Amino acid sequence: MTQLPINSPPEASATECRQVQSVLDTVGRRWSGAIMVAASRGARRFTDFRRAIPGISDRMLSQRLKELEHLGLMSRTVVPTTPVQILYEPTTRGSELLQFLQPLFQWGEKHLPALPPS
């Protein structure tokens, strides 16, 4: 696993900058982080995510779930019941990402002011 060159010369390579920006763009897209966290806390069905994430529209939730699935961070399973159930869960890649989001969350709790309720 490549680590950021924290104590190396100040010049960052273009590749390093693109990699970091790509990760931040993916995780930082509106609602993506919240969806991943909700999944880590047990949300599996569309309605579970809607309940867990106040303020997200059905359209946006559907769009973000599709994007996260496309990125290989969430899996989508269709259960052939009546009515059909669609379950989402983090993939191995998504679970690995969640492990890295935890320190980010802890840093935010420590250094960012509490957000007002939305």
Helices and strands as residue ranges (DSSP letters): H 14-28, H 32-40, H 46-52, H 58-70, E 74-79, E 85-90, H 92-111
